[in-house]
Amino acid sequence: QVQLVESGGGLVQAGGSLRLSCAASGIIFSINGMGWYRQAPGKQRELVAAIGSGGSTNYADSVKGRFTISRDSAKNTVGLQMNSLKPEDTAVYYCYIIRYATYYWGQGTQVTVSS
């Protein structure tokens, strides 16, 4: 059973930084993609950043230049460095992995950016 545990969320002022981390455990070989989604109140879940097995990355336009995704394949962890945070970045952030075309999700971590 795959389990994902996130950490690093919290409250920060606009312009500040946070780093999210996600550690995968269980049957964790053959992981293809890893990344982060977020969901703000009353909005649909949206992709924030993704990183493939080869290291290719993809970002939502709203976070390009501010967020950086990283991956440690040996430790099966994925991180998200978030800089220059804005109030509109407030959301619950969920990490995920893709394994054999199946998504596995973390429990979510709250990020709140005050103006």
KEDONU-638473 format. One record per residue: residue number from 1; x, y, z of N, C-alpha, C in turn; residue in three letters. Coordinates in nm, 2 decimals. Example, Ala and Ser with C-alpha at 12.3 -4.5 7.8 and 13.67 -1.06 7.14 Angstrom:
<kolvexs>
KOLVEX  nr    n_u    n_v    n_w   ca_u   ca_v   ca_w    c_u    c_v    c_w rest
KOLVEX   1   1.32  -0.57   0.78   1.23  -0.45   0.78   1.32  -0.33   0.78  ALA
KOLVEX   2   1.28  -0.22   0.71   1.37  -0.11   0.71   1.29   0.00   0.79  SER
</kolvexs>
This chain:
<kolvexs>
KOLVEX  nr    n_u    n_v    n_w   ca_u   ca_v   ca_w    c_u    c_v    c_w rest
KOLVEX   1   0.08  -0.12   0.00   0.00   0.00   0.00   0.09   0.12   0.00  GLN
KOLVEX   2   0.06   0.21  -0.09   0.14   0.34  -0.10   0.09   0.44  -0.01  VAL
KOLVEX   3   0.17   0.50   0.07   0.13   0.61   0.16   0.22   0.73   0.13  GLN
KOLVEX   4   0.16   0.85   0.13   0.23   0.98   0.11   0.20   1.06   0.23  LEU
KOLVEX   5   0.31   1.12   0.28   0.30   1.21   0.40   0.36   1.34   0.37  VAL
KOLVEX   6   0.28   1.45   0.38   0.32   1.58   0.35   0.36   1.66   0.47  GLU
KOLVEX   7   0.44   1.75   0.46   0.48   1.84   0.57   0.52   1.98   0.51  SER
KOLVEX   8   0.52   2.08   0.60   0.57   2.21   0.56   0.47   2.32   0.54  GLY
KOLVEX   9   0.34   2.29   0.55   0.25   2.39   0.53   0.24   2.49   0.65  GLY
KOLVEX  10   0.16   2.59   0.64   0.15   2.69   0.75   0.10   2.82   0.70  GLY
KOLVEX  11   0.12   2.92   0.79   0.07   3.05   0.77   0.20   3.14   0.74  LEU
KOLVEX  12   0.19   3.22   0.64   0.30   3.31   0.60   0.24   3.44   0.54  VAL
KOLVEX  13   0.32   3.55   0.56   0.28   3.67   0.50   0.31   3.68   0.35  GLN
KOLVEX  14   0.23   3.76   0.28   0.26   3.78   0.14   0.40   3.82   0.12  ALA
KOLVEX  15   0.46   3.76   0.02   0.60   3.78  -0.01   0.70   3.68   0.05  GLY
KOLVEX  16   0.65   3.61   0.14   0.73   3.51   0.22   0.74   3.38   0.14  GLY
KOLVEX  17   0.81   3.28   0.21   0.84   3.15   0.15   0.80   3.04   0.24  SER
KOLVEX  18   0.77   2.93   0.17   0.75   2.80   0.24   0.80   2.69   0.16  LEU
KOLVEX  19   0.84   2.58   0.22   0.88   2.46   0.15   0.80   2.35   0.19  ARG
KOLVEX  20   0.73   2.28   0.10   0.65   2.16   0.12   0.74   2.04   0.09  LEU
KOLVEX  21   0.72   1.93   0.17   0.79   1.81   0.14   0.68   1.70   0.14  SER
KOLVEX  22   0.71   1.59   0.07   0.62   1.48   0.06   0.71   1.35   0.05  CYS
KOLVEX  23   0.69   1.26   0.14   0.76   1.13   0.14   0.67   1.02   0.11  ALA
KOLVEX  24   0.71   0.93   0.02   0.63   0.82  -0.02   0.69   0.69   0.04  ALA
KOLVEX  25   0.60   0.61   0.09   0.64   0.48   0.15   0.55   0.37   0.10  SER
KOLVEX  26   0.59   0.24   0.13   0.51   0.13   0.08   0.56   0.07  -0.04  GLY
KOLVEX  27   0.48   0.03  -0.13   0.52  -0.03  -0.26   0.56   0.09  -0.35  ILE
KOLVEX  28   0.68   0.13  -0.36   0.71   0.26  -0.42   0.81   0.25  -0.54  ILE
KOLVEX  29   0.82   0.13  -0.59   0.90   0.12  -0.71   0.82   0.15  -0.83  PHE
KOLVEX  30   0.89   0.18  -0.94   0.82   0.21  -1.07   0.73   0.34  -1.06  SER
KOLVEX  31   0.78   0.44  -0.99   0.71   0.56  -0.98   0.74   0.64  -1.11  ILE
KOLVEX  32   0.65   0.69  -1.18   0.66   0.77  -1.30   0.67   0.91  -1.26  ASN
KOLVEX  33   0.56   0.98  -1.25   0.55   1.12  -1.21   0.53   1.14  -1.07  GLY
KOLVEX  34   0.56   1.26  -1.02   0.53   1.31  -0.89   0.50   1.46  -0.90  MET
KOLVEX  35   0.43   1.51  -0.80   0.40   1.65  -0.81   0.30   1.70  -0.71  GLY
KOLVEX  36   0.25   1.82  -0.73   0.16   1.88  -0.64   0.04   1.94  -0.71  TRP
KOLVEX  37  -0.08   1.92  -0.64  -0.20   1.99  -0.68  -0.24   2.08  -0.56  TYR
KOLVEX  38  -0.33   2.17  -0.59  -0.38   2.25  -0.48  -0.53   2.27  -0.50  ARG
KOLVEX  39  -0.60   2.30  -0.39  -0.75   2.33  -0.40  -0.78   2.44  -0.30  GLN
KOLVEX  40  -0.83   2.55  -0.35  -0.87   2.66  -0.27  -1.02   2.64  -0.25  ALA
KOLVEX  41  -1.07   2.71  -0.14  -1.22   2.70  -0.11  -1.30   2.74  -0.23  PRO
KOLVEX  42  -1.40   2.65  -0.27  -1.49   2.69  -0.37  -1.43   2.67  -0.51  GLY
KOLVEX  43  -1.31   2.62  -0.52  -1.25   2.61  -0.65  -1.21   2.46  -0.68  LYS
KOLVEX  44  -1.19   2.43  -0.81  -1.15   2.30  -0.84  -1.00   2.28  -0.81  GLN
KOLVEX  45  -0.97   2.15  -0.79  -0.82   2.12  -0.77  -0.75   2.14  -0.90  ARG
KOLVEX  46  -0.63   2.21  -0.88  -0.55   2.24  -1.00  -0.41   2.20  -0.98  GLU
KOLVEX  47  -0.35   2.16  -1.10  -0.21   2.12  -1.09  -0.12   2.24  -1.07  LEU
KOLVEX  48  -0.03   2.23  -0.97   0.07   2.34  -0.94   0.20   2.31  -1.01  VAL
KOLVEX  49   0.25   2.19  -0.99   0.38   2.15  -1.05   0.40   2.00  -1.05  ALA
KOLVEX  50   0.47   1.96  -1.16   0.49   1.82  -1.18   0.63   1.79  -1.22  ALA
KOLVEX  51   0.68   1.67  -1.19   0.82   1.64  -1.23   0.82   1.49  -1.27  ILE
KOLVEX  52   0.87   1.46  -1.39   0.87   1.33  -1.44   0.99   1.25  -1.39  GLY
KOLVEX  53   0.99   1.12  -1.43   1.10   1.03  -1.38   1.23   1.08  -1.44  SER
KOLVEX  54   1.23   1.15  -1.55   1.36   1.19  -1.61   1.40   1.33  -1.56  GLY
KOLVEX  55   1.31   1.39  -1.48   1.35   1.52  -1.43   1.28   1.64  -1.50  GLY
KOLVEX  56   1.20   1.61  -1.60   1.13   1.72  -1.67   1.03   1.78  -1.58  SER
KOLVEX  57   1.00   1.91  -1.58   0.91   1.97  -1.49   0.80   2.05  -1.57  THR
KOLVEX  58   0.69   2.07  -1.50   0.58   2.14  -1.56   0.52   2.23  -1.45  ASN
KOLVEX  59   0.49   2.35  -1.48   0.43   2.44  -1.37   0.31   2.51  -1.43  TYR
KOLVEX  60   0.22   2.54  -1.33   0.10   2.62  -1.37   0.16   2.76  -1.40  ALA
KOLVEX  61   0.09   2.83  -1.49   0.14   2.96  -1.53   0.14   3.06  -1.41  ASP
KOLVEX  62   0.05   3.04  -1.32   0.04   3.13  -1.20   0.16   3.12  -1.10  SER
KOLVEX  63   0.23   3.01  -1.11   0.34   2.99  -1.02   0.48   2.99  -1.08  VAL
KOLVEX  64   0.49   3.00  -1.21   0.61   3.00  -1.28   0.70   3.11  -1.23  LYS
KOLVEX  65   0.83   3.08  -1.21   0.92   3.18  -1.16   0.92   3.20  -1.01  GLY
KOLVEX  66   0.82   3.14  -0.94   0.81   3.16  -0.80   0.82   3.02  -0.73  ARG
KOLVEX  67   0.77   2.92  -0.79   0.78   2.79  -0.72   0.88   2.70  -0.80  PHE
KOLVEX  68   0.94   2.61  -0.72   1.04   2.51  -0.78   1.01   2.38  -0.72  THR
KOLVEX  69   0.99   2.28  -0.81   0.97   2.14  -0.77   1.10   2.07  -0.78  ILE
KOLVEX  70   1.12   1.97  -0.68   1.24   1.89  -0.69   1.20   1.75  -0.64  SER
KOLVEX  71   1.29   1.66  -0.68   1.26   1.52  -0.65   1.38   1.44  -0.61  ARG
KOLVEX  72   1.37   1.36  -0.51   1.49   1.27  -0.48   1.44   1.13  -0.50  ASP
KOLVEX  73   1.47   1.07  -0.61   1.42   0.94  -0.65   1.47   0.83  -0.55  SER
KOLVEX  74   1.59   0.85  -0.50   1.65   0.75  -0.41   1.57   0.75  -0.28  ALA
KOLVEX  75   1.52   0.86  -0.23   1.44   0.87  -0.11   1.29   0.87  -0.13  LYS
KOLVEX  76   1.25   0.87  -0.26   1.11   0.88  -0.29   1.04   1.00  -0.23  ASN
KOLVEX  77   1.10   1.11  -0.24   1.05   1.24  -0.19   1.03   1.34  -0.30  THR
KOLVEX  78   0.94   1.43  -0.28   0.92   1.54  -0.37   0.90   1.66  -0.29  VAL
KOLVEX  79   0.96   1.77  -0.33   0.95   1.90  -0.26   0.90   2.01  -0.35  GLY
KOLVEX  80   0.85   2.11  -0.28   0.80   2.23  -0.35   0.84   2.35  -0.28  LEU
KOLVEX  81   0.94   2.42  -0.33   0.99   2.55  -0.28   0.90   2.66  -0.33  GLN
KOLVEX  82   0.83   2.73  -0.24   0.74   2.84  -0.28   0.79   2.97  -0.23  MET
KOLVEX  83   0.82   3.06  -0.32   0.88   3.19  -0.29   0.78   3.30  -0.34  ASN
KOLVEX  84   0.80   3.42  -0.29   0.71   3.53  -0.33   0.56   3.49  -0.32  SER
KOLVEX  85   0.52   3.43  -0.21   0.39   3.38  -0.20   0.29   3.50  -0.20  LEU
KOLVEX  86   0.17   3.47  -0.26   0.06   3.57  -0.27  -0.06   3.51  -0.20  LYS
KOLVEX  87  -0.15   3.60  -0.16  -0.28   3.55  -0.10  -0.35   3.45  -0.18  PRO
KOLVEX  88  -0.35   3.47  -0.31  -0.42   3.37  -0.40  -0.35   3.23  -0.41  GLU
KOLVEX  89  -0.24   3.22  -0.34  -0.18   3.08  -0.33  -0.24   3.01  -0.21  ASP
KOLVEX  90  -0.32   3.07  -0.14  -0.38   3.00  -0.02  -0.47   2.89  -0.07  THR
KOLVEX  91  -0.44   2.77  -0.02  -0.51   2.65  -0.06  -0.46   2.53   0.02  ALA
KOLVEX  92  -0.53   2.42   0.01  -0.47   2.29   0.06  -0.39   2.23  -0.06  VAL
KOLVEX  93  -0.27   2.20  -0.03  -0.18   2.14  -0.12  -0.17   1.99  -0.10  TYR
KOLVEX  94  -0.18   1.92  -0.22  -0.18   1.77  -0.21  -0.06   1.72  -0.30  TYR
KOLVEX  95   0.02   1.64  -0.24   0.12   1.57  -0.33   0.06   1.45  -0.39  CYS
KOLVEX  96   0.12   1.40  -0.50   0.08   1.28  -0.56   0.20   1.21  -0.63  TYR
KOLVEX  97   0.18   1.08  -0.65   0.27   1.01  -0.73   0.19   0.93  -0.84  ILE
KOLVEX  98   0.25   0.90  -0.95   0.18   0.82  -1.05   0.26   0.69  -1.06  ILE
KOLVEX  99   0.19   0.58  -1.05   0.26   0.45  -1.06   0.17   0.36  -1.14  ARG
KOLVEX 100   0.22   0.31  -1.25   0.14   0.22  -1.34   0.01   0.29  -1.37  TYR
KOLVEX 101   0.01   0.42  -1.41  -0.10   0.50  -1.45  -0.21   0.52  -1.34  ALA
KOLVEX 102  -0.17   0.49  -1.21  -0.26   0.51  -1.10  -0.20   0.63  -1.01  THR
KOLVEX 103  -0.29   0.72  -0.97  -0.25   0.83  -0.89  -0.27   0.79  -0.74  TYR
KOLVEX 104  -0.17   0.82  -0.66  -0.18   0.81  -0.52  -0.16   0.95  -0.46  TYR
KOLVEX 105  -0.24   0.98  -0.35  -0.25   1.11  -0.30  -0.21   1.12  -0.15  TRP
KOLVEX 106  -0.15   1.23  -0.12  -0.13   1.26   0.02  -0.26   1.32   0.09  GLY
KOLVEX 107  -0.25   1.34   0.22  -0.37   1.39   0.29  -0.39   1.54   0.27  GLN
KOLVEX 108  -0.29   1.61   0.22  -0.31   1.75   0.21  -0.25   1.83   0.32  GLY
KOLVEX 109  -0.19   1.95   0.29  -0.14   2.04   0.39  -0.18   2.18   0.36  THR
KOLVEX 110  -0.23   2.25   0.46  -0.28   2.38   0.44  -0.17   2.49   0.43  GLN
KOLVEX 111  -0.19   2.57   0.32  -0.10   2.69   0.31  -0.19   2.81   0.31  VAL
KOLVEX 112  -0.16   2.90   0.40  -0.24   3.02   0.41  -0.14   3.14   0.40  THR
KOLVEX 113  -0.17   3.23   0.30  -0.09   3.35   0.28  -0.17   3.47   0.32  VAL
KOLVEX 114  -0.13   3.54   0.41  -0.20   3.66   0.46  -0.15   3.79   0.38  SER
KOLVEX 115  -0.24   3.88   0.36  -0.20   4.00   0.29  -0.15   4.11   0.38  SER
</kolvexs>
